[in-house]
């Protein structure tokens, strides 16, 4: 009797013999093509000389099926011979996926088990079908169908085809909350990552149902309540119901808010010999009278760990002790700081990297073999790996596991998942300063897996055309020194504003290093050739006399302290940067230039971000006049409400801007939350700009009193105030500013109330 579909049976092919003939005299294998008979016999639980035991023969059949090598197995008796017949599973020749548009082959193939040149089994095919379905469900497509098809080939080979019918995406139609009293549904919908499907959200995928994202939404709700005083909050359930048409989900979160607590007492209990707890008071981020905030407690634990670790205590534990006072709804909080177990790093392992070299990852990990284990350095190592931009942010993990060889040893594992680091960018748009523009750029941020960056950019605009090529090595000579080279060609059309067009070509080198995590030093050298052209009889005589080509050789340095919480979109922290340029070591131009810039950000209320920015600069010629394109210009991007070059000193006869020898600008800006969904990307703001610019002193010194009178200039502070809107639109960022109020404008100033920058990249 043949055995099929995974059901075992024993076939008796001859009448029973006498008791003495019940012994197996031999085992014969039939039907095998690729698999050796000896291999098949090794899976049997009977051998020659054993009795014909039906139970043991049944186990033998199951053993052969469990190998996955056979489509059919039968074992029977022919006289005193045990006959094993098998039908081998075919070998897969090729696997293809068809019909998949939303998920590419390179995302599906690593997830399935079967591969070419392995044995085909129906069980693994079904498991692969389920895996593909799961990948699509994560993308919000629950109507997808996957049908496996087998194409038989000669020599017991098959081609396997997974035919995918993707269907329509399964959107989240409605998100409801039950049990919430302190925060309404709209507020909680802005907390969770999943959003309700709306027509304007065509660029987001968060409006489709994803069970993993829903679990993350539970965590986001928990964090939100714990940060706002609700220490007993819990999510009772999170349910997603599929509509009968299978095209949408209805999500419902049931929550239990509990009571809201304030901190009654905050203290530190330091049990470290020779360490005064007063040294930690400055890093405590929780204060008596504040609402209970779990994030502030975690931040304080991290700050204490860092502070004590920096003082030389490598092994510490910080445990917050919380005691609730139910009667007055307060919490007593004590941070216990004590010695932890003495643990050292046994080894560091790196996993998940395919393109990126091991050493690129290891150099960002602040612990090495033999170092004392430090949780603060583990946390910072994770941040440094995320900041590289080479890996998916939610897939970077730096964890430690106890060693199996010694209790005082730990193994650090850096687990990463790589993402694309090459970028091909195109942009079209318009800006008030450059007019219509076209932009194309190619960037590889992880060149050959070495962490190096190679960048090329070309932009063409009505007023500016430029080509830039740069290469950066972040660990020059295997040290934490950033080094790079730059080449550029630039043409700027300032005929309307200043009566000239400049063409520049040049290049330079740079290197920099960190004094610590926040203080950065940079040095550079730049050599450029600049030619003034487009000058005509209507240009200022002070521009005419600068016609020709100048060679500028500049040595520069900058020192920057940056403690912003986010470099791209800060909400708290500050930065300060001091820079100096010295021209004259070769070339035709000789000057000294210095600059100071600073910024401060704060978020007094959630979503309300206040920024205060300042910038100043001064340039002085060394025995030579300063060229017009090297002087400062005020107006436009650095002083809204005025046109580009609109506040600069100018020739009263021609109106051409001549620039100034010093500049001071300041901006106060307040971003205002509208309560709109985050994915709309619209942020309004109020702003006020102020600035002043000095006269071109080197020029004035050689002019007569009458000629000086022909230079319109004023160092009076000008100002403006207005409203702006920043929109992260589908085609790129759009920045619109309207400055209806202008202060201290001079008669020769050029005003501009409306300013727009559009479509930088898409």
Secondary structure, DSSP 8 states (H G I E B T S, - for coil): ----TT---EEE-S----GGGGB--EEEEES-SSS-HHHHHHT-S--TTSB--HHHHHHHHHHHHHTT-EEEEEEEEETTEEEEEEEE--EEEEEEEES--SS-HHHHGGG-S--TTSB--HHHHHHHHHHHHHHHHHTT--S-EEEEEEEEETTTEEEEEEEEE-----EEEEEEEES-SSS-HHHHHTTSS-----GGGTT-STTB--HHHHHHHHHHHHHHHHTTT-TT-EEEEEEEEE-TTSSEEEEEEEEE-----EEEEEEEEE-STT--GGGGGGG----TTSB--HHHHHHHHHHHHHHHHHTT--SEEEEEEEEEETTTTEEEEEEEEEE----EEEEEEEES-SSS-HHHHHTT-S--TT-B--HHHHHHHHHHHHHHSSB-GGG-EEEEEE-SS-TTEEEEEEE--B---EEEEEEEEEETTTEEEEEEEEEEEEETTTTEEEEEEEEEESSEEEEEEEEEESSGGGSSEEEEEEEEEEEEEEHHHHSEEEEEEEEEEEEEEESSSSEEEEEEEEEEEEEEE---TTS-HHHHTT-EEEEEEEEEEEEEEE--S-SSS-SSEEEEEEEEEEEEEEES--EEEEEEEEEEEEEEETTEEEEEEEEEEEEEESSS---GGGSB--SBTTBTEE-TTTTS-EETTT--B--BSEEEEEEEEEEE-----GGG-EEEEEEEEEEEE---HHHHHTS-HHHHTTEE-----EEEEEEEEEEEETTEEEEEEEEEEEES--TT--EESEEEEE----
